[in-house]
């Protein structure tokens, strides 16, 4: 049987990091992390204006989403398939 087993928790595992960050933000700011999160966003924008490449990438990823990631090129592929059809002769 293909696919994930019933009750797959992969998506929930990815949210553990988000939950930990939210707890840390709340611990630093009593207003549910909003002020500290705004300060962090301001720092990110400041770094982008200062020319930091990583800040540009983070802003782009947050605003436009991450670009699709390529797995490899045709040259790297260990398997190539060629299909040809032979026409019927009369």
Number of C-alpha atoms within 10 A of each C-alpha: 4 4 6 9 8 6 6 10 10 9 8 9 10 10 11 11 11 11 11 11 13 15 14 13 18 17 12 14 14 11 11 15 18 15 15 16 16 11 12 12 13 12 13 18 17 13 15 17 12 11 11 13 12 12 18 17 13 16 16 13 12 10 9 9 10 11 8 6 6 6 8 8 7 9 8 8 9 6 7 7 4 4 4 5 5 5 6 5 4 3
